[in-house]
Amino acid sequence: MDDPRDRVRKPREPHLPPVPGRVRPVRPAQHHRPRQQRQHRGPDRRVRGLRRRPDEPGAEPPATADSQCASTEGPEKAVNGSTSGGNSDKWCSTGGTKFLRIDLGAVHRIQSVTVHHAAAGGEDPAWNTRDFDLQASADGSTWTTVAQVRGSTAGVSSHPMSVDGRYLLVKILTPTQTTDPAARLYEVEVYGT
Ligand SMILES: [Ca+2]
């Protein structure tokens, strides 16, 4: 029987060197990308966020968060494979403890994480995330801090690491460069094997 969960996307370039940003994307076997989105991908945009079809039996949401600013700015927008969809192509949170939690579906060796902040989606660079931690976990309960980013002003930031994990947590400590209280992540991409 052709179970769609058994289909594994083959890397388009299986012999890429193992350097940050150019390694094979980590995707759960259940990952399916709508054909229409695939057509709009440029040659250098191979790696996206992670998504699992919500209608699959037993599927968990691939991303959860502490809160969201609007119904159109939920955590799923940070792993939908797009940064070009306007203001609602992001996860936004003004919660007291802001976090985004991504489930890769299985343990992977995570080699790099790229985060697209406010300016990556066309918003004010003053709203780029200033301070945040990245944590990884194999079981969702024991977490290892793999990056501590402080004072960042970047619209897109990349973070090399080497850790086995199924879950990635982005903990927002200072969401912007100003007193604006909202975290805005347009996309989180996980690279690895
Ligand atoms: Ca997005």
Residues whose N, C-alpha, C, O or C-beta is under 5 A from the ligand:
A	BS01	CA	K77 A78 V79 N80 G81 S82 T83 D89 K90 Y186 E187
